[in-house]
Amino acid sequence: MSACIKMVPLEEATGYLREMYEKVKTPHGTVDNVMRVHSLRPRTMEGHVVLYRSVLHSPDNTLPLWLLELVASYTSIINQCAYSLTHHFANARRSHLRCAHRAAAGRAVRRQGAGDPALHGETDR
């Protein structure tokens, strides 16, 4: 089953949607599809970004970001969400799995989803 959700492109966004796009832009200046799907109802995007940032990017977090990204990766495996897995595992691998014990934790998550093509960069983005 496949679904198609109309998404307003960044260049066409105006008003409150444009404000929200500016708020959720990546460091590369793009808006992730997971946010763009909210474009017809931008207030839902606001709720999404508040929840996302409170879980992964709150200054009150006591767990390190690399571990939070691994937890998000494992959650994505359980939820069978290749999109989320692709992004969270890439974040964990790119920035946070530099030392040996962290890399071992990353390999354990990867083994859990061993058959998942998202862990091997084989999914569409």
C-alpha positions, 0 to 999 in steps of 0.5 A, spaced: 500 500 500 502 506 498 500 513 500 501 520 496 501 526 501 500 533 497 506 537 500 507 544 499 514 546 496 519 550 500 519 556 495 511 556 494 510 556 502 507 563 505 505 566 511 505 561 517 507 555 513 513 559 511 515 561 518 514 553 520 519 551 514 524 556 517 523 554 524 524 546 522 530 547 516 536 543 517 543 545 517 543 544 510 537 549 508 532 543 507 526 541 510 525 534 511 519 530 508 517 528 515 516 535 516 513 537 509 507 532 510 504 537 515 504 543 510 497 543 509 496 543 516 502 547 519 500 547 526 501 539 526 508 541 524 509 545 530 507 540 534 511 535 531 517 539 532 516 541 539 515 533 541 521 531 536 526 536 539 524 535 546 525 528 545 532 528 542 535 535 543 532 538 550 538 541 554 534 537 560 536 530 557 541 526 561 543 521 556 548 523 550 545 524 543 549 518 540 545 513 545 538 517 543 540 516 536 541 509 537 534 508 541 531 512 535 534 507 530 532 501 534 525 504 535 524 505 528 526 498 527 521 495 531 516 500 528 518 498 521 519 505 519 525 505 514 525 512 513 526 514 520 531 508 521 535 511 515 536 518 518 537 516 525 542 511 524 546 515 519 546 521 525 548 516 530 553 513 525 556 520 522 557 524 529 556 519 535 559 512 534 567 514 534 569 511 540 569 503 541 564 502 546 559 506 542 561 503 535 559 496 539 552 499 541 551 501 534 553 494 531 548 491 536 542 495 533 545 494 526 544 486 528 537 487 531 535 490 524 540 485 520 535 484 514 533 491 514 536 495 507 535 502 511 541 500 515 545 499 509 543 505 505 539 501 500 532 505 501 529 511 497 529 517 501 
